Amino acid sequence: MKNKPVRWDEETLVSRCLKNEVAAQKALYEQYSARMMGICYRYAQNRFDAQDILQEGIIKVFTYLKQYNFSGSLEGWIKQIMVRTAINFLKKNKQFQQNIEI
């Protein structure tokens, strides 16, 4: 039988992630990754690119989590990071593809 993922309120989740608690980091990932993958997939050309965007975005979430100020929902903040990451990914790949064509 599979263990049910732990769900904490946003404040607890963020504060425990900031303390580098692995269980909290895993909970944050499990709580938001499926929805964020959907966002990444809308921007990506394929599933592999979407997974790359998600991975890069999750790294940014953990890197900048100390800047989250609870003025909006955590999910909304994470979505913003994913969208920006996806757009930057597309811009970077577009430049790469243009260089290849030349």
C-alpha positions as CSV (number, residue, x, y, z in Angstrom):
1,M,0.0,0.0,0.0
2,K,1.3,3.4,-1.0
3,N,1.8,6.1,1.7
4,K,-0.4,9.1,1.4
5,P,1.6,12.3,0.7
6,V,1.9,14.7,3.6
7,R,-0.1,18.0,3.1
8,W,0.9,21.0,5.2
9,D,-0.5,24.5,5.1
10,E,1.6,26.9,3.0
11,E,3.3,28.7,5.9
12,T,4.5,25.4,7.5
13,L,5.5,24.0,4.2
14,V,7.6,27.0,3.2
15,S,9.2,27.4,6.6
16,R,10.2,23.7,6.7
17,C,11.5,23.8,3.2
18,L,13.6,26.8,4.1
19,K,15.1,24.7,6.9
20,N,16.0,22.1,4.2
21,E,13.7,19.4,5.6
22,V,13.6,16.7,2.9
23,A,10.1,15.6,3.9
24,A,8.8,19.2,3.3
25,Q,10.6,19.5,0.0
26,K,9.2,16.2,-1.1
27,A,5.7,17.3,0.0
28,L,6.0,20.6,-1.9
29,Y,7.1,18.7,-5.0
30,E,4.4,16.1,-4.8
31,Q,1.7,18.7,-4.0
32,Y,2.5,21.0,-7.0
33,S,4.4,19.0,-9.7
34,A,1.5,17.5,-11.5
35,R,-0.3,20.8,-12.0
36,M,3.0,22.5,-12.9
37,M,3.8,19.8,-15.4
38,G,0.5,20.7,-17.2
39,I,1.6,24.3,-17.5
40,C,5.1,23.3,-18.7
41,Y,3.5,20.9,-21.3
42,R,1.4,23.8,-22.7
43,Y,4.6,25.7,-23.6
44,A,6.8,22.8,-24.6
45,Q,7.1,21.0,-27.9
46,N,7.1,17.6,-26.3
47,R,7.1,15.8,-23.0
48,F,10.9,15.8,-22.7
49,D,11.1,19.6,-23.0
50,A,8.2,19.9,-20.5
51,Q,10.1,17.7,-18.0
52,D,13.2,19.9,-18.5
53,I,11.2,23.0,-17.9
54,L,9.6,21.5,-14.8
55,Q,12.9,20.4,-13.4
56,E,14.5,23.8,-14.0
57,G,11.4,25.6,-12.5
58,I,11.4,23.4,-9.4
59,I,15.1,24.3,-8.8
60,K,14.2,27.9,-9.1
61,V,11.3,27.5,-6.7
62,F,13.7,26.1,-4.0
63,T,16.4,28.7,-4.8
64,Y,14.0,31.7,-4.5
65,L,11.6,30.3,-1.8
66,K,13.1,32.7,0.7
67,Q,11.7,35.5,-1.4
68,Y,8.1,34.3,-1.2
69,N,6.2,36.8,1.0
70,F,2.8,35.1,1.3
71,S,1.1,38.1,-0.4
72,G,-0.6,35.6,-2.8
73,S,-1.0,31.8,-3.0
74,L,2.1,29.7,-3.1
75,E,0.6,27.9,-6.1
76,G,0.3,31.2,-8.0
77,W,3.9,32.1,-7.1
78,I,5.1,28.7,-8.3
79,K,3.0,29.1,-11.5
80,Q,4.7,32.4,-12.3
81,I,8.1,30.8,-11.9
82,M,7.1,27.9,-14.2
83,V,5.7,30.3,-16.9
84,R,8.8,32.5,-16.9
85,T,11.0,29.4,-17.0
86,A,9.1,28.0,-19.9
87,I,9.3,31.3,-21.8
88,N,13.0,31.5,-21.2
89,F,13.5,27.9,-22.3
90,L,11.6,28.6,-25.5
91,K,13.7,31.8,-26.2
92,K,16.9,29.9,-25.5
93,N,15.9,27.1,-27.8
94,K,14.8,29.4,-30.5
95,Q,18.2,31.1,-30.6
96,F,19.8,27.7,-30.7
97,Q,17.7,26.6,-33.6
98,Q,18.4,29.8,-35.5
99,N,22.1,29.2,-35.0
100,I,21.8,25.6,-36.4
101,E,19.9,26.8,-39.5
102,I,22.7,29.3,-40.3
